[in-house]
Amino acid sequence: MKFGRYSYFDGGLFELILLSIGGFIMTVFTIGILYPWALCLVYGWKINHTVIEGHRMHFDGTGLELFGNWIKWFLLSIITIGIYSFWVNIKLEDWKAKHTTFVN
């Protein structure tokens, strides 16, 4: 372990609750269409408030980018009679990782 390096999370509970409720409302009132935006909102908040070994993380993904993938994954799931849906969570985690970097 290097001296002076530390990891922590500096987000607050109240902010997370508000974002989660807002994301839920966005999703419900648009019948799921804004789910990618809600997901990016909450996930981005979590990542942007995380510091690992002294390096703050940053999430640069957008709901619009995720929406395009969401549609593609949805169509592939329909075409494969649901089989592709087993890969959707893996694809989502891959997409998140590709849009997560260290600031420092």
C-alpha positions in Angstrom: 0.0 0.0 0.0 1.4 3.4 -0.9 1.5 6.1 1.7 -1.1 8.8 1.3 -3.4 6.8 -0.9 -6.9 6.1 0.3 -10.3 5.1 -0.9 -13.7 6.5 0.1 -17.2 7.4 -1.0 -18.4 10.9 -0.4 -22.0 10.8 -1.5 -24.9 11.4 0.9 -27.9 9.3 1.7 -30.4 12.1 1.2 -29.1 12.9 -2.3 -29.2 9.2 -3.3 -32.8 8.9 -2.0 -33.8 11.9 -4.1 -32.1 10.6 -7.2 -33.5 7.1 -6.8 -37.1 8.5 -6.3 -36.6 10.8 -9.3 -35.3 8.0 -11.5 -38.2 5.8 -10.4 -40.8 8.5 -11.2 -39.1 9.1 -14.6 -39.3 5.4 -15.4 -42.8 4.9 -14.3 -44.4 7.9 -15.9 -42.7 7.2 -19.3 -43.6 3.5 -19.2 -39.8 2.6 -19.0 -38.7 4.8 -21.9 -36.5 7.0 -19.7 -35.1 4.0 -17.7 -31.6 4.4 -19.4 -31.5 8.1 -18.3 -32.5 7.1 -14.7 -29.9 4.4 -14.7 -27.2 6.8 -15.8 -28.3 9.4 -13.3 -28.0 7.1 -10.3 -25.0 5.1 -11.5 -23.2 8.3 -12.5 -23.8 9.8 -9.1 -22.4 6.7 -7.4 -19.3 6.6 -9.5 -18.6 10.4 -9.4 -18.7 10.2 -5.6 -16.2 7.4 -5.4 -12.4 7.8 -4.8 -10.1 4.8 -5.1 -6.5 5.0 -3.9 -6.7 8.8 -4.1 -8.1 8.9 -7.6 -11.7 10.1 -8.1 -13.7 8.1 -10.6 -15.8 9.7 -13.3 -18.7 8.4 -15.3 -19.3 10.0 -18.8 -22.1 7.8 -20.1 -25.4 9.4 -21.2 -28.9 8.2 -21.3 -29.1 8.7 -25.0 -26.1 6.5 -25.6 -27.5 3.8 -23.4 -30.9 4.2 -25.0 -29.5 3.2 -28.4 -27.9 0.1 -26.9 -31.1 -0.6 -24.9 -33.2 -0.7 -28.1 -30.6 -3.0 -29.8 -30.5 -5.4 -26.8 -34.3 -5.4 -26.7 -34.6 -6.3 -30.4 -31.9 -9.0 -30.1 -33.8 -10.5 -27.2 -37.0 -10.5 -29.2 -35.3 -12.1 -32.3 -33.7 -14.8 -30.1 -36.9 -15.5 -28.2 -35.4 -14.2 -25.0 -32.1 -16.0 -25.1 -30.1 -12.8 -25.6 -31.6 -11.3 -22.5 -29.2 -13.5 -20.5 -26.4 -11.4 -21.9 -28.0 -8.0 -21.3 -26.7 -7.6 -17.8 -23.2 -8.4 -18.9 -23.5 -5.9 -21.8 -24.8 -3.3 -19.4 -21.8 -3.8 -17.0 -19.4 -3.6 -20.0 -21.0 -0.4 -21.2 -20.7 1.1 -17.7 -17.1 0.1 -17.5 -16.3 1.7 -20.8 -17.7 5.0 -19.6 -16.0 4.9 -16.2 -12.5 6.5 -15.8 -10.2 8.0 -13.2 -10.0 11.8 -13.1 -6.5 12.1 -11.7 
